[in-house]
Amino acid sequence: MRITIINLAYLLASALFIFGLKGLTHPRTAVRGNMLGASGMLLAIVVTLFDRKIIDFKLIILGLLIGAVIGLVLALKIQMTAMPQLVALFNGFGGGASVLVAGAALIEVTTPGSGIGVIREALAGAQPSLQLTVATVASGLIGAVTFWGSLIAFGKLQEVLTTNPVLFPGQKALNAVLSLAAIGLGGWIVMNPEATFAYWALVAVGSLLGVLLTIPIGGADMPVVISLLNSYSGLAAASTGFVLSNNMLIIAGSLVGASGIILTMIMCKAMNRSLTNVLFGGVGAEVTTGPGADEVYAGKVKSTSGDEVAMLLEGARRVVFVPGYGMAVAQAQHAVKALANILETNGCEVAYAVHPVAGRMPGHMNVLLAEADVPYDQLKDMDEVNPTFAQTDVAIIIGANDVVNPVARTDPTSPIAGMPILDVDYARTVVVIKRSLSPGFAGIPNPLFAADNTLMFFGDGKQAIQDITAALKEALTG
Amino acid sequence: MESFVIALTIFVLAIFVGFEIITKVPPTLHTPLMSGSNAISGITLVGALLSAGSEHSTLTTVLGLIAVIFATINVFGGFLVTHRMLDMFRKKS
């Protein structure tokens, strides 16, 4: 009876997770959706504590307290600009938990216990099922890859590690050898489940693979990796569900797995690259051919100032801001919103054009702009905003480069050929705020910077926007 | 074998449900989607609680305890940070 009630509660929790995710399909219902998901989790935790298998609560309470304090502090202290790192870190912890739970389950079924709990395990001693062993192998491997992959991603995003792709000779061969070793160890565990040391060897191989598969991926490809690791953490949880024969874990894990895969596909499509190319291409590390920077820029780049841009903005009817990772680095979102406020008071229409891969994770720019109180109906995605650039007086690009490079449309030999871009060059005037003419992640010059209708505003993103704002205020009041 | 097929059925159907729902999430909410779904993947906490509390052996208890800590960070941190973000989207609509 008790077990039936627990399982029914798990079913309810699974339904709450589904309703919770459904809530995230609209900003209005999203907060409630997240609450529903959290209540599902609370329900799942509480009913689990009634499981007869649990004898001692001291360590559980200790673990919950430590974890809750760390989680809450991280979640409250984090800057919105650092969100990609935090998500990577949380992802890793989820994967790590799967490794440990599956390992503990394997030990429990294959070795005689020494604690008081043993008495309750009268049924133990039966041969572990194939489902349990295969799922344990999957949990251990995917969980280890997720844990270490996420830590490396965290290091790169936090810039503790180099953000450039790390490539060395024989890398692919080494990955292949490690993958074979993982399959071999997995087979061994399935044949001899009592060989628990093989499980930890598998976890070690998975850890190495996690590191090696993530280090070749460079800065601007991070959105793909984060999405993929998100998917892995879900699949690791689902595998753990198979280990424990727990349907709720299977359902919750596969929902997350599906979510991560969809985001991964969206990110790849937005770069017109295959997942294989992102994971193994090492873009940014190779020297690309094509016209050099001097050839593209020589004598054609026009530099501008706050006063000049303010003059343009004074008469503008429609202005579109195009944010990129540079806006996050400069923490310029509040300054942008302040400028937008003045423009709107002056009767100008303001919109924000967000490329799917702008920033370091899916939706990164949207969160920063939301932090600065930008209404979400002004945040336009690529398909929605592109047809409107022709009717736009001024497009202000702040810290974006490759996603506005018209070469993607014009040069089929370019490394970004065919990548969908924001068609800012169709706007009447383009203002590019950037520190220098240095290339973006793709390593190629951007002819947009030398176009006739482009003005370059060299400097720090936040300072530049503040200069424009000050000049515009003066022009409008004086 | 029977129970495995049932589990597999649930797995496949849940993936379909996931695909149907997640494709409707607008790009604006992709970051909260990631952190929120991330928190849900902390569901492994349930398994961790069972390992930490069952007193099978010292080793499994320690593994369970560390797993409880990891998964709890994931769950509490994930839902809270998602709430923080979503609150920013809500306040001016």
Interface residues (C-beta under 8 A of the other chain):
Chain A: F17 I18 G20 L21 K22 L24 T25 H26 P27 R28 A30 V31 G33 N34 M35 G37 A38 G40 M41 A44 I45 T48 L49 D51 K53 I54 I55 D56 F57 L59 I60 L62 G63 L64 I66 G67 A68 I70 G71 L72 L74 A75 L76 I78 M80 M83 L86 V87 F90 N91 F93 G94 G96 A97 S98 L100 V101 G103 A104 A105 I107 E108 T111 G113 S114 G115 I116 G117 V118 E121 S129 L130 Q131 I226 S227 N230 S233 G234 A236 A237 A238 T240 G241 F242 V243 L244 S245 N246 N247 M248 L249 I250 I251 A252 G253 S254 L255 V256 G257 A258 S259 G260 I262 L263 I266 V354 P356 M361 P362 G363 H364 N366 V367 A370 E371 D373 P375 Y376 D377 L379 D381
Chain B: M1 S3 F4 A7 I10 F11 V12 A14 I15 V17 G18 F19 I21 I22 T23 K24 V25 P26 P27 T28 L29 H30 T31 P32 L33 M34 S35 G36 S37 N38 A39 I40 S41 G42 I43 T44 L45 V46 G47 A48 L49 L50 S51 A52 G53 S54 E55 H56 S57 T58 L59 T60 T61 L63 G64 L65 I66 A67 V68 I69 F70 A71 T72 I73 N74 V75 F76 G77 G78 F79 L80 V81 T82 H83 R84 M85 L86 D87 M88 F89 R90 K91 K92 S93
